[in-house]
């Protein structure tokens, strides 16, 4: 059975416009400006062109109220035409097949439109609210659930909802230009939607203000999301019914999005860029019984929950939408002979992502520092078993996947030796050794969609490389 649980509504619509050229007619400029007091430029046209500090703040966009929108007025100098600042315009609708969008003013809280009166039905002579060359950066909106980053190529006309425009894909360097930005933003645990793939999955989280959810919500650290799971490992192939094992445990993670940009101009690739996911990790799980042999060389992977969030980063006035997916799973490979009773507590952190530099292009980044403590460990008979309780994460921008990372903390048990049973009724004799080990594997890939930064397209997926670390939890002898 599947159970779906939406923990928080999607982020409110946020839009940013940027005039990439000075070709728009002058009469449209007045309507394209925000009302007095609403404009917030990254910097003014009078700021020094060289030597100025163009660092932008990176923070989580507000969720209680609509994040302010932004625009730049066409016309004027080339530098002033490339300024991004706030306005009241928003994406009302988007069609991903035709790439057409409808743009209009956001209503005030009392329901009246903000700024100048917006277009209405039949108002074909009304001034357009956007122009060719504008770049739209929007938080999740109708028709664009993962946000929108697009350039206006044609103004089609007015509708009863606003100005309809034709768009094409855009890149972040068109908005951020020669600015720089760097920040690590925690993801609100209540913003995740959770799709439970197994019946016995419990979700808990807590946040500031003494707000929590789930049966263990009060004990979950602030900013963390916890999933508890319990399941039987199914027998495979021709294994007997007694060849079974049970797995139970929990995953507790406090994810954050890592973003950096070092601008070199609106028409040039950035001097640097970074996108990744990191966070604190705590897990504990137990495996008991005899697992059946898996078919072939691939281990048996059983996902138990899928999670999704679209956190919006406010990079100066620019809303950067990050798409984060987590698939939690347990995985087991065994030879169907060894019986185990092991439990481990694990704690640490992880980081996975991609970094860009002009000399090397996109290169992978991965690290993990974890340690485990055995709660109990025993292995009987000869054989091997390996179980993992991990998560596969994907992080991207505006609906395009950029980085995939698979974090797999594991338990491994093995025993070697012989057991001899005498025919005269005496006790069996065992001779051999056993050991239980903890470890972590971190792997993944960089995808070509990271070109959304404005960097050259990656011609192929780049492996993150496998990060592998293992430690011994317990061991002993089977001699008797």
Secondary structure by P-SEA (a helix, b strand, c coil): cbbbbbccccccbbbbbbbcccccccccccccccccccccccccccccccccccccccccccccccccccccccccccccccbbbbcccccccccccccbbbbbbbbccccccccccccccccccccccccccbbbbbccccccccbbbbbbccccccccccccccccccccccccccbbbbbccccccccbbbbbccccbbbbbccccccccccccccccccbbbbbbbbbbccccccccccccccccccccbbbbbbbbbbccccccccccccbbbbbbbbccccccccccccccccbbbbcbbbbbbcccccccbbbbbbbbbbbbbbbbcccccccbbbbbbbbccccbbbbcccccbbbbbbbbbbbbbcbbbbccccbbbbbbbbbbbbbccccccbbbbbbbbcccbbbbbbbbbccccbbbbbbccbbbbbccccccccccccccccccccbbbbccbbbbbbbcccccccc
